[in-house]
């Protein structure tokens, strides 16, 4: 979700943003997040088909709730 909040929208962009993330793991997580209503999957009818992901309203709300925890972690990281 954090990669999506930073502007990554395509599968390859997300993989490039997150160190150590395999294609398979990302595919599984994206399906879980979509099923949970946290992200939207947008299919653009181009040739070849383009698929983009974005945070849903529910996902943006959750991210806003997690940002204070992220700030705490960064402040106290050794």
URGIJO-V580736 format. One record per helix or strand. SS is the DSSP state (H for helix, E for strand). FROM is the first residue (numbers start at 1). TO is the last residue. Records with the same first field share a line. If there is no record, write none. Layout:
SS = FROM-TO, FROM-TO
//
This chain:
H = 2-5, 11-17, 23-35, 57-76
E = 39-44, 50-55
//
